Amino acid sequence: MIETPRGRAQDRKRVAGGQDQEVRYEAKKEAVTKDAVKKSVKKVGNSRTKVEADLETKL
């Protein structure tokens, strides 16, 4: 795992639904709304793979 400047581990396999920049990034990447990403995180959990798969089924 990558460490942040503060020395904390950063897990890129997760989508932090409460972090606006992560939601915005995922929304832009998948060409959906931020609200759709937040709903998907709430529905399937914060695994990036599961969120992306759920968003692809909605397209």
Secondary structure as UniProt FT lines:
FT   STRAND          2..3
FT   TURN            5..6
FT   STRAND          9..10
FT   TURN            12..13
FT   TURN            17..18
FT   HELIX           20..30
FT   HELIX           34..44
FT   HELIX           48..58
//
